[in-house]
Amino acid sequence: MKDFFYKKLDAYKIAKEFTLYVYQLLRQFPQHEQYALCDQLRRAAVSVPSNIAEGMGRMAIKERLHFLEISYASITEVLCQLDISQSLGYISEENLSQAEEIAERLTRVMSGLRKSLLERITQ
């Protein structure tokens, strides 16, 4: 089967890396958080690459931009929850910093993709 083009986007690749990193961190969480904070983090983390993929599957550029915005919001949600997790002692400051570094790299790439899409609207 041919790859869908979203898989070739740097934004998707980094978003997937971000999601996998979050899943790796969740292995450190206490059992009592598995159905609360962990579940919420999983949903938010998976939402990041999923919304990039769904947006790029849309034909209208405005829809693509909308799904990028949703993806960005999910990144901030994950970072908020990881910050709380670090405060609760579930992950280290280093773990949080690593997640923030991946997120920063991802948002820069997404910003470039957004800019490119906006330029196509104005042409």
C-alpha positions as YAML, in Angstrom:
chain: A
units: angstrom
residues:
- id: 1
  name: MET
  ca: [0.00, 0.00, 0.00]
- id: 2
  name: LYS
  ca: [1.23, 3.48, -0.82]
- id: 3
  name: ASP
  ca: [2.06, 5.80, 2.05]
- id: 4
  name: PHE
  ca: [-0.35, 8.61, 2.66]
- id: 5
  name: PHE
  ca: [1.48, 11.89, 2.15]
- id: 6
  name: TYR
  ca: [1.00, 13.12, 5.74]
- id: 7
  name: LYS
  ca: [3.53, 10.46, 6.82]
- id: 8
  name: LYS
  ca: [6.20, 12.34, 4.88]
- id: 9
  name: LEU
  ca: [5.59, 15.61, 6.71]
- id: 10
  name: ASP
  ca: [8.17, 16.58, 9.33]
- id: 11
  name: ALA
  ca: [5.31, 17.83, 11.50]
- id: 12
  name: TYR
  ca: [3.74, 14.38, 11.53]
- id: 13
  name: LYS
  ca: [7.06, 12.63, 12.20]
- id: 14
  name: ILE
  ca: [7.88, 14.87, 15.16]
- id: 15
  name: ALA
  ca: [4.30, 14.65, 16.46]
- id: 16
  name: LYS
  ca: [4.58, 10.87, 16.42]
- id: 17
  name: GLU
  ca: [7.92, 11.10, 18.26]
- id: 18
  name: PHE
  ca: [6.25, 13.36, 20.83]
- id: 19
  name: THR
  ca: [3.40, 10.88, 21.33]
- id: 20
  name: LEU
  ca: [5.74, 7.92, 21.71]
- id: 21
  name: TYR
  ca: [7.80, 9.86, 24.26]
- id: 22
  name: VAL
  ca: [4.67, 10.60, 26.30]
- id: 23
  name: TYR
  ca: [3.71, 6.92, 26.21]
- id: 24
  name: GLN
  ca: [7.21, 6.04, 27.43]
- id: 25
  name: LEU
  ca: [6.82, 8.46, 30.35]
- id: 26
  name: LEU
  ca: [3.46, 6.98, 31.29]
- id: 27
  name: ARG
  ca: [5.18, 3.72, 32.24]
- id: 28
  name: GLN
  ca: [6.60, 5.56, 35.27]
- id: 29
  name: PHE
  ca: [3.23, 6.68, 36.63]
- id: 30
  name: PRO
  ca: [1.69, 5.03, 39.68]
- id: 31
  name: GLN
  ca: [-1.03, 2.46, 39.13]
- id: 32
  name: HIS
  ca: [-3.72, 4.66, 40.67]
- id: 33
  name: GLU
  ca: [-3.25, 7.20, 37.84]
- id: 34
  name: GLN
  ca: [-3.73, 4.69, 35.00]
- id: 35
  name: TYR
  ca: [-7.41, 5.56, 34.53]
- id: 36
  name: ALA
  ca: [-7.22, 9.24, 35.32]
- id: 37
  name: LEU
  ca: [-4.24, 11.38, 34.38]
- id: 38
  name: CYS
  ca: [-2.62, 8.68, 32.21]
- id: 39
  name: ASP
  ca: [-5.77, 8.18, 30.20]
- id: 40
  name: GLN
  ca: [-6.14, 11.91, 29.63]
- id: 41
  name: LEU
  ca: [-2.48, 12.21, 28.63]
- id: 42
  name: ARG
  ca: [-2.81, 9.32, 26.18]
- id: 43
  name: ARG
  ca: [-5.83, 10.88, 24.48]
- id: 44
  name: ALA
  ca: [-4.23, 14.31, 24.24]
- id: 45
  name: ALA
  ca: [-0.90, 12.93, 22.99]
- id: 46
  name: VAL
  ca: [-2.51, 10.76, 20.31]
- id: 47
  name: SER
  ca: [-4.59, 13.76, 19.24]
- id: 48
  name: VAL
  ca: [-1.44, 15.62, 18.12]
- id: 49
  name: PRO
  ca: [-0.39, 13.44, 15.15]
- id: 50
  name: SER
  ca: [-3.98, 12.34, 14.53]
- id: 51
  name: ASN
  ca: [-5.15, 15.90, 13.88]
- id: 52
  name: ILE
  ca: [-2.18, 16.60, 11.63]
- id: 53
  name: ALA
  ca: [-3.04, 13.49, 9.62]
- id: 54
  name: GLU
  ca: [-6.75, 14.28, 9.51]
- id: 55
  name: GLY
  ca: [-6.15, 17.89, 8.54]
- id: 56
  name: MET
  ca: [-3.84, 16.95, 5.71]
- id: 57
  name: GLY
  ca: [-6.52, 14.56, 4.50]
- id: 58
  name: ARG
  ca: [-8.88, 17.49, 3.98]
- id: 59
  name: MET
  ca: [-9.08, 19.21, 0.62]
- id: 60
  name: ALA
  ca: [-9.83, 22.72, 1.85]
- id: 61
  name: ILE
  ca: [-6.82, 24.65, 3.13]
- id: 62
  name: LYS
  ca: [-8.93, 26.34, 5.82]
- id: 63
  name: GLU
  ca: [-9.83, 22.90, 7.18]
- id: 64
  name: ARG
  ca: [-6.18, 21.89, 7.18]
- id: 65
  name: LEU
  ca: [-5.37, 25.00, 9.19]
- id: 66
  name: HIS
  ca: [-8.20, 24.26, 11.62]
- id: 67
  name: PHE
  ca: [-6.85, 20.77, 12.35]
- id: 68
  name: LEU
  ca: [-3.34, 22.19, 12.85]
- id: 69
  name: GLU
  ca: [-4.83, 24.51, 15.47]
- id: 70
  name: ILE
  ca: [-6.45, 21.57, 17.23]
- id: 71
  name: SER
  ca: [-3.13, 19.71, 17.16]
- id: 72
  name: TYR
  ca: [-1.35, 22.72, 18.65]
- id: 73
  name: ALA
  ca: [-3.96, 22.92, 21.43]
- id: 74
  name: SER
  ca: [-3.37, 19.24, 22.20]
- id: 75
  name: ILE
  ca: [0.37, 19.91, 22.52]
- id: 76
  name: THR
  ca: [-0.28, 22.58, 25.13]
- id: 77
  name: GLU
  ca: [-2.70, 20.26, 26.93]
- id: 78
  name: VAL
  ca: [-0.05, 17.52, 27.11]
- id: 79
  name: LEU
  ca: [2.58, 19.96, 28.36]
- id: 80
  name: CYS
  ca: [0.22, 21.24, 31.05]
- id: 81
  name: GLN
  ca: [-0.52, 17.72, 32.23]
- id: 82
  name: LEU
  ca: [3.18, 16.78, 32.19]
- id: 83
  name: ASP
  ca: [3.95, 19.89, 34.24]
- id: 84
  name: ILE
  ca: [1.38, 18.77, 36.80]
- id: 85
  name: SER
  ca: [2.82, 15.24, 36.65]
- id: 86
  name: GLN
  ca: [6.29, 16.58, 37.40]
- id: 87
  name: SER
  ca: [4.93, 18.59, 40.34]
- id: 88
  name: LEU
  ca: [3.34, 15.39, 41.67]
- id: 89
  name: GLY
  ca: [6.69, 13.58, 41.36]
- id: 90
  name: TYR
  ca: [5.57, 11.18, 38.61]
- id: 91
  name: ILE
  ca: [8.22, 12.35, 36.12]
- id: 92
  name: SER
  ca: [11.53, 14.15, 36.54]
- id: 93
  name: GLU
  ca: [12.36, 17.73, 35.60]
- id: 94
  name: GLU
  ca: [14.60, 16.25, 32.89]
- id: 95
  name: ASN
  ca: [11.66, 14.27, 31.47]
- id: 96
  name: LEU
  ca: [9.55, 17.42, 31.36]
- id: 97
  name: SER
  ca: [12.36, 19.38, 29.71]
- id: 98
  name: GLN
  ca: [12.76, 16.68, 27.06]
- id: 99
  name: ALA
  ca: [9.02, 16.77, 26.30]
- id: 100
  name: GLU
  ca: [9.17, 20.57, 26.07]
- id: 101
  name: GLU
  ca: [12.12, 20.39, 23.67]
- id: 102
  name: ILE
  ca: [10.28, 18.00, 21.35]
- id: 103
  name: ALA
  ca: [7.16, 20.17, 21.58]
- id: 104
  name: GLU
  ca: [9.15, 23.30, 20.76]
- id: 105
  name: ARG
  ca: [10.70, 21.64, 17.72]
- id: 106
  name: LEU
  ca: [7.26, 20.41, 16.66]
- id: 107
  name: THR
  ca: [5.55, 23.78, 17.02]
- id: 108
  name: ARG
  ca: [8.29, 25.47, 14.95]
- id: 109
  name: VAL
  ca: [7.73, 22.97, 12.14]
- id: 110
  name: MET
  ca: [3.95, 23.29, 12.44]
- id: 111
  name: SER
  ca: [4.29, 27.07, 12.27]
- id: 112
  name: GLY
  ca: [6.18, 26.71, 8.99]
- id: 113
  name: LEU
  ca: [3.51, 24.37, 7.64]
- id: 114
  name: ARG
  ca: [0.81, 26.82, 8.72]
- id: 115
  name: LYS
  ca: [2.63, 29.68, 7.01]
- id: 116
  name: SER
  ca: [2.92, 27.65, 3.83]
- id: 117
  name: LEU
  ca: [-0.80, 26.86, 3.87]
- id: 118
  name: LEU
  ca: [-1.70, 30.51, 4.50]
- id: 119
  name: GLU
  ca: [0.44, 31.55, 1.51]
- id: 120
  name: ARG
  ca: [-1.56, 29.17, -0.66]
- id: 121
  name: ILE
  ca: [-4.79, 30.86, 0.42]
- id: 122
  name: THR
  ca: [-3.52, 34.31, -0.55]
- id: 123
  name: GLN
  ca: [-2.27, 33.21, -3.98]
...
